[in-house]
Amino acid sequence: MHPRSIEAWRRAEAAARSGAEAARAAYEGVLDQPELVVPARLRLTDLELECGAVRAATAQALAGFRVPESDPMLLLELARRLFGLGEVAAGLQCLRSPAIAAATAPGVHADAGRMLCELSFYDLARERLEQAQRLGLRTPRLAYLGGMARMYCGAIDAAEDAFEACLHLDPDFMPAARLLSTLRRQTPEHNHVDRLRAAQRRLGDAHAFAPLVHYALFKELDDLGDAEAAWVHLARGMATRRAQIGHGEDAERALFAALRRWRGAAAAEAVGEAAGPVPIFVVGMPRSGTTLLERLLAAHPQVADAGELRDFVCQLRWCCDRAGGPHPDAGLMAASEGIDPALLGRRYMEHAAWRADGRACFIDKLPSNFLVTGPIAAALPQARIIHMVRDPMDSCFSNLKALFADAYPHSYSQEEMARHYLRYRGLMAHWERAFPGRILEVRYEALVADPEAEARRVLGFCGLQWTPEVLGDRARKGMVGTASTVQVREPIHGRYLGQWRRYARHLVPLQEALARDIPE
């Protein structure tokens, strides 16, 4: 950097300490110096986000993106802002820059790989993570991320090797132990129970990784048929995770109340059919068979699998000019009452349609999009919405025994899980009344019992011709960026039907709570 630019940046940084307005003026004042444009745009993006101005922040980040840049560190920072604002295509372009590929610092590749993992671009992440390793970086986190990328890409043996390498570097890095337990069905001859029990004794239940150890032990002991010992660890895993997150139901109750008040059916009539690929939304509870249905659909030659996208809620936030996380909240839904649904639909398609890659349809399979099914139907009249439904006990138990990252905080208590499930069913019934004919319900049990009949029904709803390819091996291959990545590669079977019954006596609180009325 030129000495004059360094001095100008130093003055701008000093002036910015006087408050937001002074900061904005200081960074705008150096935009005439080419070397400082991207750093200044990054600072301005952050200033707008601190004020909750999503549209202005997006404009600043995109302005920085349009400037040629060859500094890998600035490209990483720019990609991070763009991803956070839902500008995924632009962020990917930053990470695909020749400057990133040619970087000699392994940390650049590791950071790029981590960001790509967070967005489920595991195939691209694998390239960057492996380059970081080639450049000499050896950390437990890098080995873990490499294993995760390989796992979601279907390279199970390579994933196992990576997780073992991670645990060799740090025997207490329990995220790797947890995923290692999910890679295969454990047997008396091949399991990790003793190692996990030793880790649990070392760490105790106060450690941040304690829930991971217990969930891994539940999975392995369940595989081994020791249901009583498995339940002890599931119960402790739920309790320790529940204590960590401090979940309260007030926010959820407020959200569901706001969703029931949301009115968009009238607006939907005014929005015409849009050109371009048709989005297929697969919604429902996690672990309800959404990934199985996704893989069947994705095997169709006219369907692209876009994965679990955050785009709809992200563009809803842009339309409302309201900052927040990747999930809807009561305030966002109240603010969205006055937006133009056509604008929301256009914004979504502008940011998601590229994923179709020339095909007629693309799948957006984020289960929690059931929350915004009404806005989706209003904004995207061409969209197909498929609601995957599973037996309540199977669905809830499957959620309870899965350890999610930062999502689904209701899944660590039987009673909270049941109340969430009842709210979900009540909300979906509400959306079906508000948008008759727009939502196809598919039962997991029917899909497992007669895959061809259900696949034909789904394809017909989506306007697609029948092809036996959807039931072939192709339906179980490719990248699968969800917790069901291992199970969904198996042939279709009914082994998971009624799985909760093995733990029936422990699940009485769940069963009793599900029998109650839908909570408001």
Secondary structure, 3 states (H helix, E strand, C coil): CCHHHHHHHHHHHHHHCCCHHHHHHHHHCCCCCHHHHHHHHHHHHHHHHHCCCHHHHHHHHHHHHCCCCCCHHHHHHHHHHHHHCCCHHHHHHHHCCHHHHCCCCHHHHHHHHHHHHHCCCHHHHHHHHHHHHHCCCCCHHHHHHHHHHHHHCCCHHHHHHHHHHHHHHCCCCHHHHHHHHHCCCCCCCCCCHHHHHHHHHHHCCCCCCHHHHHHHHHHHHHHCCCHHHHHHHHHHHHHHHHHHHCCCCHHHHHHHHHHHHCCCHHHHHHCCCCCCCEEEEEEECCCCCHHHHHHHHHCCCCEEECCCCCHHHHHHHHHHCCCCCCCCCHHHHHHHHHCCHHHHHHHHHHHHHHHHCCCCEEEECCHHHHHHHHHHHHHCCCCEEEEEECCHHHHHHHHHCCCCCCCCHHHHCHHHHHHHHHHHHHHHHHHHHHCCCCEEEEEHHHHHHCHHHHHHHHHHHCCCCCCHHHHCHHHHCCCCCCCCCCHHHCCCCCCCCCHHHHHHHHCHHHHHHHCCCCCC
